[in-house]
């Protein structure tokens, strides 16, 4: 068993955008097929620049705030309660378009 609190987890930079901070609750190798389970917080106008993952699916649950995801060049609005699934190799970018923090919890699964 593992019990964690986001309050106790240190922030670290996202690999493809180090200025974006995340708190990793479960890391690659801790559970079969799970690449990561984390929460990221975006300040207003902050962007996770376009990138893709060849080895994993990625699932985002928008906990609060609003923004836009661009997937392979196509824009989609996201807001609290939205769930987005990215497939391997899909180029995706996330932008906080709101005036408050955009908070998303996400996980990656091996492809």
N, CA, C and O atoms as a printed pandas DataFrame, in Angstrom:
     atom_number atom_name residue_name chain_id  residue_number  x_coord  y_coord  z_coord
0              1         N          UNK        A               1    0.845   -1.180    0.000
1              2        CA          UNK        A               1    0.000    0.000    0.000
2              3         C          UNK        A               1    0.882    1.233    0.000
3              4         O          UNK        A               1    1.984    1.239    0.549
4              5         N          UNK        A               2    0.366    2.278   -0.633
5              6        CA          UNK        A               2    1.067    3.548   -0.686
6              7         C          UNK        A               2    0.031    4.648   -0.478
7              8         O          UNK        A               2   -0.970    4.702   -1.192
8              9         N          UNK        A               3    0.266    5.519    0.492
9             10        CA          UNK        A               3   -0.627    6.642    0.746
10            11         C          UNK        A               3    0.195    7.918    0.608
11            12         O          UNK        A               3    1.260    8.056    1.210
12            13         N          UNK        A               4   -0.317    8.848   -0.195
13            14        CA          UNK        A               4    0.398   10.093   -0.453
14            15         C          UNK        A               4   -0.516   11.282   -0.241
15            16         O          UNK        A               4   -1.740   11.158   -0.280
16            17         N          UNK        A               5    0.087   12.422   -0.017
17            18        CA          UNK        A               5   -0.640   13.681    0.025
18            19         C          UNK        A               5    0.079   14.662   -0.885
19            20         O          UNK        A               5    1.298   14.811   -0.799
20            21         N          UNK        A               6   -0.660   15.326   -1.751
21            22        CA          UNK        A               6   -0.047   16.317   -2.643
22            23         C          UNK        A               6    0.709   17.383   -1.864
23            24         O          UNK        A               6    1.682   17.944   -2.369
24            25         N          UNK        A               7    0.277   17.665   -0.649
25            26        CA          UNK        A               7    0.950   18.667    0.185
26            27         C          UNK        A               7    2.399   18.280    0.450
27            28         O          UNK        A               7    3.262   19.152    0.540
28            29         N          UNK        A               8    2.677   16.984    0.577
29            30        CA          UNK        A               8    4.006   16.502    0.941
30            31         C          UNK        A               8    4.920   16.216   -0.259
31            32         O          UNK        A               8    6.111   15.961   -0.081
32            33         N          UNK        A               9    4.378   16.257   -1.453
33            34        CA          UNK        A               9    5.161   15.897   -2.642
34            35         C          UNK        A               9    5.841   17.137   -3.194
35            36         O          UNK        A               9    5.173   18.143   -3.433
36            37         N          UNK        A              10    7.160   17.094   -3.406
37            38        CA          UNK        A              10    7.846   18.260   -3.957
38            39         C          UNK        A              10    7.515   18.465   -5.438
39            40         O          UNK        A              10    7.262   17.511   -6.174
40            41         N          UNK        A              11    7.525   19.725   -5.851
41            42        CA          UNK        A              11    7.300   20.043   -7.255
42            43         C          UNK        A              11    8.578   19.784   -8.041
43            44         O          UNK        A              11    9.686   19.908   -7.519
44            45         N          UNK        A              12    8.397   19.419   -9.315
45            46        CA          UNK        A              12    9.524   19.237  -10.221
46            47         C          UNK        A              12    9.087   19.667  -11.610
47            48         O          UNK        A              12    7.895   19.686  -11.917
48            49         N          UNK        A              13   10.037   20.006  -12.433
49            50        CA          UNK        A              13    9.730   20.444  -13.784
50            51         C          UNK        A              13    9.290   19.294  -14.675
51            52         O          UNK        A              13    9.750   18.162  -14.525
52            53         N          UNK        A              14    8.394   19.600  -15.603
53            54        CA          UNK        A              14    7.970   18.635  -16.610
54            55         C          UNK        A              14    9.126   18.473  -17.600
55            56         O          UNK        A              14    9.756   19.465  -17.966
56            57         N          UNK        A              15    9.413   17.265  -18.033
57            58        CA          UNK        A              15   10.600   17.002  -18.859
58            59         C          UNK        A              15   10.653   17.835  -20.133
59            60         O          UNK        A              15   11.729   18.300  -20.510
60            61         N          UNK        A              16    9.525   18.037  -20.805
61            62        CA          UNK        A              16    9.524   18.773  -22.065
62            63         C          UNK        A              16    9.341   20.271  -21.874
63            64         O          UNK        A              16    9.508   21.023  -22.834
64            65         N          UNK        A              17    9.003   20.740  -20.663
65            66        CA          UNK        A              17    8.829   22.159  -20.340
66            67         C          UNK        A              17    9.188   22.358  -18.870
67            68         O          UNK        A              17    8.288   22.411  -18.032
68            69         N          UNK        A              18   10.477   22.472  -18.527
69            70        CA          UNK        A              18   10.891   22.520  -17.123
70            71         C          UNK        A              18   10.284   23.650  -16.294
71            72         O          UNK        A              18   10.248   23.553  -15.068
72            73         N          UNK        A              19    9.802   24.728  -16.940
73            74        CA          UNK        A              19    9.173   25.806  -16.177
74            75         C          UNK        A              19    7.775   25.419  -15.698
75            76         O          UNK        A              19    7.235   26.051  -14.790
76            77         N          UNK        A              20    7.186   24.383  -16.303
77            78        CA          UNK        A              20    5.901   23.848  -15.853
78            79         C          UNK        A              20    6.175   22.894  -14.697
79            80         O          UNK        A              20    7.050   22.032  -14.788
80            81         N          UNK        A              21    5.432   23.051  -13.625
81            82        CA          UNK        A              21    5.688   22.223  -12.451
82            83         C          UNK        A              21    4.622   21.152  -12.272
83            84         O          UNK        A              21    3.443   21.365  -12.555
84            85         N          UNK        A              22    5.065   20.006  -11.800
85            86        CA          UNK        A              22    4.166   18.885  -11.530
86            87         C          UNK        A              22    4.542   18.264  -10.202
87            88         O          UNK        A              22    5.636   18.482   -9.682
88            89         N          UNK        A              23    3.618   17.486   -9.663
89            90        CA          UNK        A              23    3.860   16.674   -8.477
90            91         C          UNK        A              23    3.565   15.241   -8.879
91            92         O          UNK        A              23    2.423   14.905   -9.192
92            93         N          UNK        A              24    4.578   14.401   -8.872
93            94        CA          UNK        A              24    4.431   13.015   -9.317
94            95         C          UNK        A              24    4.057   12.143   -8.127
95            96         O          UNK        A              24    4.789   12.058   -7.141
96            97         N          UNK        A              25    2.901   11.498   -8.244
97            98        CA          UNK        A              25    2.428   10.626   -7.174
98            99         C          UNK        A              25    2.882    9.188   -7.384
99           100         O          UNK        A              25    3.230    8.499   -6.425
100          101         N          UNK        A              26    2.881    8.730   -8.637
101          102        CA          UNK        A              26    3.342    7.374   -8.958
102          103         C          UNK        A              26    4.243    7.489  -10.184
103          104         O          UNK        A              26    3.873    8.114  -11.179
104          105         N          UNK        A              27    5.408    6.891  -10.108
105          106        CA          UNK        A              27    6.405    6.978  -11.177
106          107         C          UNK        A              27    6.452    5.699  -12.013
107          108         O          UNK        A              27    5.949    4.646  -11.621
108          109         N          UNK        A              28    7.073    5.840  -13.169
109          110        CA          UNK        A              28    7.296    4.712  -14.071
110          111         C          UNK        A              28    7.969    3.576  -13.306
111          112         O          UNK        A              28    8.960    3.795  -12.609
112          113         N          UNK        A              29    7.440    2.381  -13.433
113          114        CA          UNK        A              29    8.024    1.209  -12.792
114          115         C          UNK        A              29    7.382    0.828  -11.463
115          116         O          UNK        A              29    7.606   -0.275  -10.966
116          117         N          UNK        A              30    6.582    1.728  -10.877
117          118        CA          UNK        A              30    5.961    1.414   -9.594
118          119         C          UNK        A              30    4.732    0.522   -9.735
119          120         O          UNK        A              30    4.425   -0.263   -8.838
120          121         N          UNK        A              31    4.028    0.643  -10.862
121          122        CA          UNK        A              31    2.861   -0.192  -11.148
122          123         C          UNK        A              31    2.967   -0.678  -12.591
123          124         O          UNK        A              31    3.419    0.070  -13.457
124          125         N          UNK        A              32    2.561   -1.906  -12.861
125          126        CA          UNK        A              32    2.637   -2.398  -14.243
126          127         C          UNK        A              32    1.855   -1.497  -15.199
127          128         O          UNK        A              32    0.723   -1.107  -14.916
128          129         N          UNK        A              33    2.466   -1.178  -16.315
129          130        CA          UNK        A              33    1.858   -0.431  -17.417
130          131         C          UNK        A              33    1.661    1.056  -17.157
131          132         O          UNK        A              33    1.379    1.804  -18.093
132          133         N          UNK        A              34    1.802    1.510  -15.906
133          134        CA          UNK        A              34    1.619    2.922  -15.595
134          135         C          UNK        A              34    2.949    3.650  -15.737
135          136         O          UNK        A              34    3.929    3.288  -15.086
136          137         N          UNK        A              35    2.986    4.670  -16.581
137          138        CA          UNK        A              35    4.212    5.448  -16.793
138          139         C          UNK        A              35    4.355    6.547  -15.746
139          140         O          UNK        A              35    5.460    6.820  -15.276
140          141         N          UNK        A              36    3.231    7.182  -15.378
141          142        CA          UNK        A              36    3.252    8.209  -14.341
142          143         C          UNK        A              36    1.821    8.550  -13.943
143          144         O          UNK        A              36    0.873    8.311  -14.691
144          145         N          UNK        A              37    1.691    9.115  -12.746
145          146        CA          UNK        A              37    0.433    9.666  -12.265
146          147         C          UNK        A              37    0.819   10.941  -11.545
147          148         O          UNK        A              37    1.545   10.898  -10.551
148          149         N          UNK        A              38    0.336   12.092  -12.040
149          150        CA          UNK        A              38    0.825   13.368  -11.528
150          151         C          UNK        A              38   -0.247   14.440  -11.623
151          152         O          UNK        A              38   -1.300   14.253  -12.231
152          153         N          UNK        A              39    0.059   15.567  -11.002
153          154        CA          UNK        A              39   -0.797   16.738  -11.118
154          155         C          UNK        A              39    0.062   17.905  -11.562
155          156         O          UNK        A              39    1.161   18.112  -11.048
156          157         N          UNK        A              40   -0.450   18.675  -12.529
157          158        CA          UNK        A              40    0.247   19.864  -13.016
158          159         C          UNK        A              40   -0.643   21.080  -12.820
159          160         O          UNK        A              40   -1.869   20.996  -12.906
160          161         N          UNK        A              41    0.000   22.212  -12.555
161          162        CA          UNK        A              41   -0.706   23.480  -12.374
162          163         C          UNK        A              41   -0.131   24.494  -13.354
163          164         O          UNK        A              41    1.079   24.718  -13.393
164          165         N          UNK        A              42   -1.008   25.102  -14.141
165          166        CA          UNK        A              42   -0.610   26.084  -15.134
166          167         C          UNK        A              42   -1.072   27.462  -14.683
167          168         O          UNK        A              42   -2.251   27.650  -14.383
168          169         N          UNK        A              43   -0.173   28.412  -14.632
169          170        CA          UNK        A              43   -0.556   29.802  -14.368
170          171         C          UNK        A              43   -1.283   30.338  -15.602
171          172         O          UNK        A              43   -1.141   29.772  -16.686
172          173         N          UNK        A              44   -2.059   31.417  -15.461
173          174        CA          UNK        A              44   -2.697   32.007  -16.639
174          175         C          UNK        A              44   -1.673   32.259  -17.756
175          176         O          UNK        A              44   -0.575   32.756  -17.506
176          177         N          UNK        A              45   -2.048   31.914  -18.967
177          178        CA          UNK        A              45   -1.227   32.051  -20.184
178          179         C          UNK        A              45   -0.062   31.061  -20.272
179          180         O          UNK        A              45    0.681   31.092  -21.254
180          181         N          UNK        A              46    0.119   30.198  -19.296
181          182        CA          UNK        A              46    1.219   29.230  -19.350
182          183         C          UNK        A              46    0.892   28.117  -20.345
183          184         O          UNK        A              46   -0.261   27.711  -20.494
184          185         N          UNK        A              47    1.930   27.638  -21.018
185          186        CA          UNK        A              47    1.767   26.654  -22.094
186          187         C          UNK        A              47    2.666   25.452  -21.852
187          188         O          UNK        A              47    3.830   25.600  -21.480
188          189         N          UNK        A              48    2.117   24.264  -22.064
189          190        CA          UNK        A              48    2.935   23.051  -22.203
190          191         C          UNK        A              48    3.108   22.896  -23.702
191          192         O          UNK        A              48    2.172   22.507  -24.402
192          193         N          UNK        A              49    4.283   23.192  -24.191
193          194        CA          UNK        A              49    4.530   23.244  -25.630
194          195         C          UNK        A              49    4.321   21.895  -26.316
195          196         O          UNK        A              49    4.389   20.836  -25.691
196          197         N          UNK        A              50    4.067   21.970  -27.611
197          198        CA          UNK        A              50    3.748   20.790  -28.420
198          199         C          UNK        A              50    4.811   19.708  -28.264
199          200         O          UNK        A              50    6.012   19.962  -28.361
200          201         N          UNK        A              51    4.328   18.502  -28.021
201          202        CA          UNK        A              51    5.205   17.335  -27.866
202          203         C          UNK        A              51    4.350   16.085  -28.067
203          204         O          UNK        A              51    3.125   16.168  -28.152
204          205         N          UNK        A              52    4.995   14.952  -28.142
205          206        CA          UNK        A              52    4.275   13.678  -28.233
206          207         C          UNK        A              52    5.038   12.626  -27.453
207          208         O          UNK        A              52    6.190   12.828  -27.071
208          209         N          UNK        A              53    4.377   11.498  -27.221
209          210        CA          UNK        A              53    4.983   10.379  -26.510
210          211         C          UNK        A              53    4.832    9.140  -27.385
211          212         O          UNK        A              53    3.710    8.681  -27.598
212          213         N          UNK        A              54    5.909    8.596  -27.890
213          214        CA          UNK        A              54    5.794    7.429  -28.762
214          215         C          UNK        A              54    5.438    6.146  -28.021
215          216         O          UNK        A              54    4.983    5.178  -28.630
216          217         N          UNK        A              55    5.647    6.142  -26.700
217          218        CA          UNK        A              55    5.511    4.899  -25.936
218          219         C          UNK        A              55    4.328    4.867  -24.983
219          220         O          UNK        A              55    4.202    3.930  -24.195
220          221         N          UNK        A              56    3.444    5.883  -25.039
221          222        CA          UNK        A              56    2.366    5.888  -24.051
222          223         C          UNK        A              56    1.128    6.646  -24.500
223          224         O          UNK        A              56    1.176    7.534  -25.351
224          225         N          UNK        A              57    0.013    6.253  -23.885
225          226        CA          UNK        A              57   -1.222    7.017  -23.926
226          227         C          UNK        A              57   -1.146    7.976  -22.744
227          228         O          UNK        A              57   -0.506    7.668  -21.739
228          229         N          UNK        A              58   -1.788    9.129  -22.853
229          230        CA          UNK        A              58   -1.809   10.068  -21.745
230          231         C          UNK        A              58   -3.259   10.517  -21.538
231          232         O          UNK        A              58   -3.961   10.843  -22.495
232          233         N          UNK        A              59   -3.696   10.527  -20.276
233          234        CA          UNK        A              59   -5.065   10.895  -19.941
234          235         C          UNK        A              59   -5.015   12.082  -18.983
235          236         O          UNK        A              59   -4.345   12.031  -17.952
236          237         N          UNK        A              60   -5.735   13.158  -19.336
237          238        CA          UNK        A              60   -5.810   14.372  -18.517
238          239         C          UNK        A              60   -7.227   14.517  -17.976
239          240         O          UNK        A              60   -8.196   14.386  -18.725
240          241         N          UNK        A              61   -7.352   14.783  -16.689
241          242        CA          UNK        A              61   -8.612   15.178  -16.087
242          243         C          UNK        A              61   -8.442   16.617  -15.629
243          244         O          UNK        A              61   -7.583   16.908  -14.796
244          245         N          UNK        A              62   -9.257   17.522  -16.169
245          246        CA          UNK        A              62   -9.161   18.922  -15.806
246          247         C          UNK        A              62   -9.935   19.116  -14.498
247          248         O          UNK        A              62  -11.154   18.948  -14.447
248          249         N          UNK        A              63   -9.204   19.470  -13.456
249          250        CA          UNK        A              63   -9.817   19.625  -12.137
250          251         C          UNK        A              63  -10.396   21.012  -11.940
251          252         O          UNK        A              63  -11.458   21.166  -11.336
252          253         N          UNK        A              64   -9.693   22.037  -12.454
253          254        CA          UNK        A              64  -10.228   23.399  -12.373
254          255         C          UNK        A              64   -9.546   24.260  -13.421
255          256         O          UNK        A              64   -8.461   23.945  -13.910
256          257         N          UNK        A              65  -10.212   25.349  -13.747
257          258        CA          UNK        A              65   -9.689   26.274  -14.739
258          259         C          UNK        A              65  -10.216   25.960  -16.131
259          260         O          UNK        A              65  -11.109   25.134  -16.319
260          261         N          UNK        A              66   -9.621   26.658  -17.102
261          262        CA          UNK        A              66  -10.026   26.453  -18.494
262          263         C          UNK        A              66   -8.826   26.705  -19.403
263          264         O          UNK        A              66   -7.876   27.405  -19.052
264          265         N          UNK        A              67   -8.915   26.110  -20.566
265          266        CA          UNK        A              67   -7.810   26.263  -21.501
266          267         C          UNK        A              67   -8.150   25.684  -22.854
267          268         O          UNK        A              67   -9.307   25.446  -23.199
268          269         N          UNK        A              68   -7.080   25.469  -23.607
269          270        CA          UNK        A              68   -7.184   24.886  -24.945
270          271         C          UNK        A              68   -6.148   23.781  -25.059
271          272         O          UNK        A              68   -5.010   23.934  -24.616
272          273         N          UNK        A              69   -6.550   22.664  -25.657
273          274        CA          UNK        A              69   -5.574   21.652  -26.064
274          275         C          UNK        A              69   -5.523   21.671  -27.585
275          276         O          UNK        A              69   -6.553   21.751  -28.255
276          277         N          UNK        A              70   -4.330   21.598  -28.107
277          278        CA          UNK        A              70   -4.136   21.466  -29.546
278          279         C          UNK        A              70   -3.614   20.058  -29.779
279          280         O          UNK        A              70   -2.598   19.652  -29.215
280          281         N          UNK        A              71   -4.323   19.325  -30.615
281          282        CA          UNK        A              71   -3.940   17.951  -30.919
282          283         C          UNK        A              71   -3.757   17.870  -32.421
283          284         O          UNK        A              71   -4.697   18.068  -33.192
284          285         N          UNK        A              72   -2.527   17.574  -32.824
285          286        CA          UNK        A              72   -2.199   17.510  -34.252
286          287         C          UNK        A              72   -2.701   18.752  -34.986
287          288         O          UNK        A              72   -3.195   18.661  -36.110
288          289         N          UNK        A              73   -2.569   19.924  -34.336
289          290        CA          UNK        A              73   -2.931   21.190  -34.949
290          291         C          UNK        A              73   -4.370   21.615  -34.787
291          292         O          UNK        A              73   -4.719   22.725  -35.192
292          293         N          UNK        A              74   -5.231   20.779  -34.209
293          294        CA          UNK        A              74   -6.650   21.104  -34.046
294          295         C          UNK        A              74   -6.912   21.533  -32.596
295          296         O          UNK        A              74   -6.496   20.848  -31.662
296          297         N          UNK        A              75   -7.608   22.677  -32.407
297          298        CA          UNK        A              75   -7.877   23.211  -31.074
298          299         C          UNK        A              75   -9.184   22.695  -30.486
299          300         O          UNK        A              75  -10.184   22.534  -31.186
300          301         N          UNK        A              76   -9.147   22.436  -29.159
301          302        CA          UNK        A              76  -10.331   22.003  -28.421
302          303         C          UNK        A              76  -10.338   22.721  -27.079
303          304         O          UNK        A              76   -9.311   22.773  -26.402
304          305         N          UNK        A              77  -11.487   23.278  -26.683
305          306        CA          UNK        A              77  -11.611   23.918  -25.383
306          307         C          UNK        A              77  -11.716   22.854  -24.297
307          308         O          UNK        A              77  -12.334   21.807  -24.486
308          309         N          UNK        A              78  -11.096   23.149  -23.156
309          310        CA          UNK        A              78  -11.179   22.280  -21.991
310          311         C          UNK        A              78  -11.547   23.132  -20.784
311          312         O          UNK        A              78  -11.222   24.318  -20.724
312          313         N          UNK        A              79  -12.225   22.517  -19.829
313          314        CA          UNK        A              79  -12.575   23.201  -18.589
314          315         C          UNK        A              79  -12.782   22.148  -17.511
315          316         O          UNK        A              79  -12.715   20.947  -17.772
316          317         N          UNK        A              80  -13.031   22.613  -16.317
317          318        CA          UNK        A              80  -13.221   21.723  -15.175
318          319         C          UNK        A              80  -14.174   20.582  -15.529
319          320         O          UNK        A              80  -15.282   20.815  -16.013
320          321         N          UNK        A              81  -13.734   19.357  -15.284
321          322        CA          UNK        A              81  -14.532   18.174  -15.589
322          323         C          UNK        A              81  -14.212   17.535  -16.920
323          324         O          UNK        A              81  -14.638   16.409  -17.176
324          325         N          UNK        A              82  -13.469   18.225  -17.780
325          326        CA          UNK        A              82  -13.090   17.642  -19.077
326          327         C          UNK        A              82  -12.080   16.517  -18.875
327          328         O          UNK        A              82  -11.241   16.568  -17.976
328          329         N          UNK        A              83  -12.177   15.521  -19.713
329          330        CA          UNK        A              83  -11.206   14.430  -19.731
330          331         C          UNK        A              83  -10.710   14.305  -21.168
331          332         O          UNK        A              83  -11.507   14.236  -22.103
332          333         N          UNK        A              84   -9.403   14.276  -21.336
333          334        CA          UNK        A              84   -8.795   14.216  -22.668
334          335         C          UNK        A              84   -7.846   13.024  -22.721
335          336         O          UNK        A              84   -7.052   12.819  -21.802
336          337         N          UNK        A              85   -7.924   12.247  -23.782
337          338        CA          UNK        A              85   -7.034   11.100  -23.978
338          339         C          UNK        A              85   -6.190   11.350  -25.215
339          340         O          UNK        A              85   -6.721   11.588  -26.300
340          341         N          UNK        A              86   -4.873   11.296  -25.051
341          342        CA          UNK        A              86   -3.934   11.432  -26.158
342          343         C          UNK        A              86   -3.363   10.059  -26.473
343          344         O          UNK        A              86   -2.962    9.322  -25.572
344          345         N          UNK        A              87   -3.330    9.724  -27.746
345          346        CA          UNK        A              87   -2.767    8.449  -28.173
346          347         C          UNK        A              87   -1.283    8.608  -28.459
347          348         O          UNK        A              87   -0.808    9.729  -28.640
348          349         N          UNK        A              88   -0.539    7.504  -28.505
349          350        CA          UNK        A              88    0.885    7.592  -28.833
350          351         C          UNK        A              88    1.086    8.355  -30.143
351          352         O          UNK        A              88    0.311    8.204  -31.088
352          353         N          UNK        A              89    2.118    9.160  -30.182
353          354        CA          UNK        A              89    2.529    9.961  -31.344
354          355         C          UNK        A              89    1.630   11.160  -31.625
355          356         O          UNK        A              89    1.963   11.957  -32.503
356          357         N          UNK        A              90    0.496   11.333  -30.920
357          358        CA          UNK        A              90   -0.313   12.531  -31.139
358          359         C          UNK        A              90    0.428   13.738  -30.562
359          360         O          UNK        A              90    0.788   13.761  -29.385
360          361         N          UNK        A              91    0.641   14.720  -31.403
361          362        CA          UNK        A              91    1.312   15.939  -30.963
362          363         C          UNK        A              91    0.273   16.784  -30.224
363          364         O          UNK        A              91   -0.765   17.136  -30.785
364          365         N          UNK        A              92    0.561   17.103  -28.968
365          366        CA          UNK        A              92   -0.397   17.853  -28.165
366          367         C          UNK        A              92    0.276   18.986  -27.403
367          368         O          UNK        A              92    1.449   18.923  -27.033
368          369         N          UNK        A              93   -0.530   20.031  -27.188
369          370        CA          UNK        A              93   -0.083   21.233  -26.483
370          371         C          UNK        A              93   -1.240   21.702  -25.617
371          372         O          UNK        A              93   -2.398   21.622  -26.028
372          373         N          UNK        A              94   -0.934   22.191  -24.415
373          374        CA          UNK        A              94   -1.967   22.667  -23.495
374          375         C          UNK        A              94   -1.664   24.117  -23.149
375          376         O          UNK        A              94   -0.524   24.462  -22.838
376          377         N          UNK        A              95   -2.694   24.973  -23.205
377          378        CA          UNK        A              95   -2.549   26.382  -22.862
378          379         C          UNK        A              95   -3.637   26.773  -21.873
379          380         O          UNK        A              95   -4.810   26.461  -22.080
380          381         N          UNK        A              96   -3.251   27.454  -20.801
381          382        CA          UNK        A              96   -4.214   28.007  -19.863
382          383         C          UNK        A              96   -4.705   29.330  -20.451
383          384         O          UNK        A              96   -3.939   30.290  -20.536
384          385         N          UNK        A              97   -5.963   29.387  -20.853
385          386        CA          UNK        A              97   -6.542   30.602  -21.425
386          387         C          UNK        A              97   -7.384   31.371  -20.414
387          388         O          UNK        A              97   -7.950   32.414  -20.742
388          389         N          UNK        A              98   -7.468   30.868  -19.204
389          390        CA          UNK        A              98   -8.296   31.503  -18.174
390          391         C          UNK        A              98   -7.518   32.494  -17.327
391          392         O          UNK        A              98   -6.327   32.722  -17.539
392          393         N          UNK        A              99   -8.214   33.076  -16.368
393          394        CA          UNK        A              99   -7.598   34.062  -15.469
394          395         C          UNK        A              99   -7.197   33.443  -14.131
395          396         O          UNK        A              99   -6.637   34.121  -13.269
396          397         N          UNK        A             100   -7.488   32.140  -13.962
397          398        CA          UNK        A             100   -7.098   31.425  -12.750
398          399         C          UNK        A             100   -6.221   30.232  -13.143
399          400         O          UNK        A             100   -6.045   29.936  -14.326
400          401         N          UNK        A             101   -5.687   29.567  -12.148
401          402        CA          UNK        A             101   -4.840   28.402  -12.389
402          403         C          UNK        A             101   -5.624   27.298  -13.108
403          404         O          UNK        A             101   -6.791   27.055  -12.801
404          405         N          UNK        A             102   -4.976   26.641  -14.057
405          406        CA          UNK        A             102   -5.510   25.448  -14.713
406          407         C          UNK        A             102   -4.848   24.267  -14.017
407          408         O          UNK        A             102   -3.626   24.126  -14.061
408          409         N          UNK        A             103   -5.639   23.425  -13.381
409          410        CA          UNK        A             103   -5.107   22.268  -12.650
410          411         C          UNK        A             103   -5.573   21.010  -13.330
411          412         O          UNK        A             103   -6.771   20.804  -13.526
412          413         N          UNK        A             104   -4.613   20.152  -13.697
413          414        CA          UNK        A             104   -4.988   18.881  -14.290
414          415         C          UNK        A             104   -4.215   17.750  -13.642
415          416         O          UNK        A             104   -3.029   17.870  -13.334
416          417         N          UNK        A             105   -4.918   16.655  -13.447
417          418        CA          UNK        A             105   -4.319   15.421  -12.953
418          419         C          UNK        A             105   -4.235   14.500  -14.157
419          420         O          UNK        A             105   -5.186   14.387  -14.930
420          421         N          UNK        A             106   -3.098   13.843  -14.313
421          422        CA          UNK        A             106   -2.900   13.046  -15.503
422          423         C          UNK        A             106   -2.098   11.789  -15.223
423          424         O          UNK        A             106   -1.353   11.697  -14.247
424          425         N          UNK        A             107   -2.281   10.813  -16.125
425          426        CA          UNK        A             107   -1.480    9.612  -16.045
426          427         C          UNK        A             107   -1.131    9.143  -17.444
427          428         O          UNK        A             107   -1.828    9.448  -18.412
428          429         N          UNK        A             108   -0.038    8.395  -17.533
429          430        CA          UNK        A             108    0.398    7.805  -18.786
430          431         C          UNK        A             108    0.371    6.294  -18.666
431          432         O          UNK        A             108    0.743    5.735  -17.634
432          433         N          UNK        A             109   -0.071    5.637  -19.725
433          434        CA          UNK        A             109   -0.106    4.178  -19.778
434          435         C          UNK        A             109    0.768    3.691  -20.940
435          436         O          UNK        A             109    0.760    4.281  -22.020
436          437         N          UNK        A             110    1.511    2.621  -20.710
437          438        CA          UNK        A             110    2.341    2.056  -21.763
438          439         C          UNK        A             110    1.506    1.731  -22.998
439          440         O          UNK        A             110    0.397    1.206  -22.893
440          441         N          UNK        A             111    2.046    2.047  -24.148
441          442        CA          UNK        A             111    1.355    1.737  -25.404
442          443         C          UNK        A             111    1.609    0.293  -25.763
443          444         O          UNK        A             111    1.121   -0.185  -26.787
